[in-house]
């Protein structure tokens, strides 16, 4: 069947009109239908209350951030503070079960005072005192933010300070009177992706329109950025342009105003810390007589590299089972996180006269998933590390490289792990590739309701982690939970990602289908009792499962999804993802995109599983038009489709815990009904931190 590329043939183009009256009426009608059908009953009300308890629990770990001044910073949301408190405390206080927190900014009070629905968008503090900061505030959770200068000593916004109107803005302090900024300053200042095209040096007390233009990208680039490395003794300024999602071109700015190209491969990730440059190539990098493999981590002194040396130290070399998960500096050491068949390991590397020494990083039990939370390379060699598993609530520990490790916090348990266990299996995809996946549930249970989660894109790795919402809403009621590590992600490094890039994207969908089939073959579930769920790029995965493999699943939940692959690059930030998916305006690219674009592959005669789409009007990354149009097309052909659009929430679809609890409870209600709610098991008794049961396995 031929598929037209002419937008005028799209009967639902009007649903892309974000706040148009016709589109708004359509959204209200769909929301009313879904809310009436799925919410209000006693099961929904109880589930929503349980989820809200998880989200608002007072004994959650307040994961801190370090800023170089010795304080532990945190943004805290609970029932009394739905928008959040930005606060800080000392280490001595943080060690206590109930620390005394110094509240720096109360977002709920600010929102009420100003009549705005402010959502926290982040903050940049000015070193070394960290008294002045640039606070980003989002209306309703959108990526676009308002930036305002704030004084932590006076607890007030600075009169006449740096202020930037709502836009997708990047800011970085240079010194007390200057900042790097990229923002919307009028026609021509943004790229086709909607990000800043121009880097400005803005001086305090002058209009933004008078700021000095230091660097410009092309409109077809993703964006341009400027930033400062403020490390004492190593102060440096950089500018960069993102050629696409994975390629960039970067420069060091000299004191004489010159730009010195940093000659790393365009597709490499790189970073500097003190005298060191780290480079991680995404594709093989020939250097002299050597070729460094994709996914390796290489180190060299920054000044030597700019002077022409290519004597690179190999800090990590990937293999078929192991990839680099991340790296972070302390004052004198480098901590690496690696993944071996999606199981983490942390080690510490120390540079010396005779090369780099390496040793395991203390603080993570061998049977738990470790995650480096924070380091402070300007101050010392301390680190924060968290460990958790699917059945193990997180433990946060403070360590010192070369010293001891102490437990600071333990997260509460929200469900009884009782008969549950974690198993890892490998499915065989259509082309013979082995695809790992984790199964969490009762291994002795007969085939039953199972929820399969996936993403498969943008180098994102899905690793084991504790989820109280899934635990209470799914596992505790007898469901089985599955996480698939399909191609397109980063679980096995760049090769795993590139295997499903652009025209190879259907391999990710084949992987997910293979996992679904393997679950049935192993007797864990049946197609009628298998639900699948994913968001954003994972929402595109859900659309592909719906239209390409409808007989494999019993229900689909797609959150903030991409679905129209003909027009995705023309909607909001979509153009920035062309490197991931391809360019629909190029005939060769559209030829393969149209084969899996969910919106273009809905058929009246095919029997699809019921599907729920969830999105947000304020999502300015993935346009809600994707979910709107897909819903309309499915309705047109008489298929079972439900739709809910939150009025705010941005790409997360929820702006606060109340909204998130509502959406999560609605999604679970939908899944239980469609996958056999009459067989629902009463929830096992939930447990709290004061009566936590011992658990085993991940």
PyMOL commands that set and color helices and strands:
alter all, ss='L'
color gray80, all
select helices_A, chain A and resi 7-9+13-16+21-38+42-56+91-94+107-114+208-210+302-306+468-473+475-477+494-498+502-504+506-521+527-529+537-548+550-552+568-570+572-581+587-596+598-601+625-636+650-652+657-674+677-679+689-691
alter helices_A, ss='H'
color red, helices_A
select strands_A, chain A and resi 72-78+81-89+102-106+118-125+132-139+145-151+156-157+163-167+170-175+178-182+198-203+212-216+223-229+236-242+248-253+259-261+269-273+276-280+285-287+290-292+297-301+313-316+322-329+334-340+343-352+355-360+369-375+382-388+395-400+405-410+420-428+434-442+450-453+480-484+530-535+555-559+610-616+641-646
alter strands_A, ss='S'
color yellow, strands_A
deselect
rebuild
show_as cartoon
